[in-house]
Amino acid sequence: MGEMIEMGTASSAVHSYVSRPEGTVRGGVIVIHEAWGLVGQIRSVADRFAAQGYLAVAPDLLGENGITDDVATELGEQLFNPDPRQRHEAQPKLRALMSPFRSPDFSAQASARVESCFEYLESSPGVNGQIGVVGFCMGGTFALSLAVQEPRLKACVSFYGRADYSVAELAAINCPVLAFYGDQDTDLVETLPDLGAAMTEAGIDFTADVYPGTGHAFFNDTNRFAYDKDAADDAWARTLEFLTQSLSQDRQA
């Protein structure tokens, strides 16, 4: 089990869940949550990374705007319910939850908080600069943002995140990028040809895996309508393999 600590400066302070490995530290991983906030499911993902030897940090980007685990599960299941009436009833709740994200300051503040996590890991014993980021949904978008902004990042994994960047902006990425999508998540999947072409033109090592028969949030095992165990298990194995390869290169003593 991990602990909640505060990190960063006054302008970028963030409460984060930190989960530490029992043995040798293999590197550091920033785990960025979905739109629900730092709920138990994300903390459990951080614990899973710690069990694999990584010092895992999961920032709370929403603070007082986050929601409880029970509300996150209830709303998530409504949004992915096969019954269209349930999905319709969930929309006002979703709009209320998303309202803080529309603030012009939110993106900059969230990015600064993620960077605070990076600096925390950078100064942590045993990490030796081997830092990756893994994000889900909104967190996947911020994971890609960190890759664009932070040249010291060694690995980026985005689960169904959005990337609206020019070729020139993508060229700033200094690490390999692995992205996962469900083929039913059409809004994002339709952007992949252009994103892949832009990544190639920018010279980025980019891999996108699309799982058939799955949609958005397929990794979230608290959502019975969205979760796909086979896809989630495969993506987890691929993520661990990717981190092993990316965070073991050029390690410093």
Buried (B, 14 or more C-beta within 10 A) or exposed (E): EBEEEEBBEEEBBBBBBBBBBEEEBBBBBBBBBBBBBBBBBBBBBBBBBBEBBBBBBBBBBBBEBBBEBEBBBBBBBBBBBEEEEBBEEBEEBBEEBEEBBEEEEBBEBBBBBBBBBBBBBBEBEBBBBBBBBBBBBBBBBBBBBBBBBBEEBBBBBBBBBBBEBEBEBBBBBBBBBBBBBBEBBEEBBEBBEEBBEBBEEBEBEBBBEBBEEBBBBBBBBBBEBBBBEEBBEBBBEBBBEBBBEBBEEEEEE
